[in-house]
Amino acid sequence: MHKEGVIYRDLKPENVLIGSDGYLKIADFGLSKSGMDNGETSYTFCGTPEYISPEILLGIGHNKTVDW
């Protein structure tokens, strides 16, 4: 996803599923953002309060590192 310029921004246990093939699948792309080139920053406040990243909470801008 990151190679394609997409940040997910809502990674949490409830959104990670196991497919019938045994591989992990990510569900619910409602908060994802596309068009994020390397070095680009977003200032949108979004995410699940229990799992929100400090960058989003503080409003200092975020990039693909919020998915880590």
C-alpha positions as CSV (number, residue, x, y, z in Angstrom):
1,M,0.0,0.0,0.0
2,H,2.7,2.5,0.9
3,K,4.5,1.9,-2.4
4,E,1.2,2.9,-4.1
5,G,0.9,6.1,-2.0
6,V,-1.8,4.9,0.3
7,I,-1.8,5.3,4.1
8,Y,-4.2,3.1,6.0
9,R,-4.5,5.1,9.3
10,D,-6.8,2.7,11.1
11,L,-4.7,-0.4,11.9
12,K,-6.1,-2.2,14.8
13,P,-6.9,-5.9,15.7
14,E,-10.5,-5.6,14.6
15,N,-9.4,-4.7,11.0
16,V,-7.0,-7.6,10.6
17,L,-8.6,-10.8,9.3
18,I,-7.2,-14.2,8.5
19,G,-8.3,-15.4,5.0
20,S,-9.1,-19.0,4.1
21,D,-5.6,-19.3,2.6
22,G,-4.0,-18.4,6.0
23,Y,-2.8,-15.0,4.9
24,L,-3.6,-11.8,6.8
25,K,-6.1,-9.4,5.2
26,I,-6.7,-5.8,6.0
27,A,-10.4,-4.7,6.1
28,D,-12.2,-1.3,6.3
29,F,-10.3,1.2,4.2
30,G,-12.7,4.0,5.2
31,L,-10.0,6.1,6.8
32,S,-7.3,5.4,4.3
33,K,-5.8,8.2,2.2
34,S,-4.4,7.8,-1.3
35,G,-2.1,10.1,-3.2
36,M,0.5,10.3,-0.4
37,D,3.8,10.6,-2.1
38,N,7.1,10.1,-0.2
39,G,7.6,13.0,2.2
40,E,4.0,14.3,1.9
41,T,2.3,15.1,5.1
42,S,-1.4,15.0,6.1
43,Y,-3.0,16.9,8.9
44,T,-6.4,15.1,9.0
45,F,-7.6,14.1,12.4
46,C,-8.9,10.5,12.1
47,G,-8.6,7.1,13.7
48,T,-10.0,5.0,16.5
49,P,-9.2,6.7,19.9
50,E,-7.8,3.6,21.5
51,Y,-5.2,3.1,18.7
52,I,-4.6,6.6,17.4
53,S,-1.0,7.6,16.7
54,P,0.6,10.5,18.6
55,E,1.2,12.4,15.4
56,I,-2.5,12.5,14.7
57,L,-3.4,13.2,18.3
58,L,-1.0,16.2,18.5
59,G,-1.9,17.5,15.0
60,I,1.7,17.8,14.0
61,G,1.1,16.1,10.6
62,H,1.6,12.5,9.6
63,N,2.7,10.3,6.8
64,K,2.9,6.5,6.2
65,T,4.7,6.1,9.6
66,V,1.2,6.3,11.3
67,D,0.6,2.7,10.0
68,W,3.6,1.4,12.0
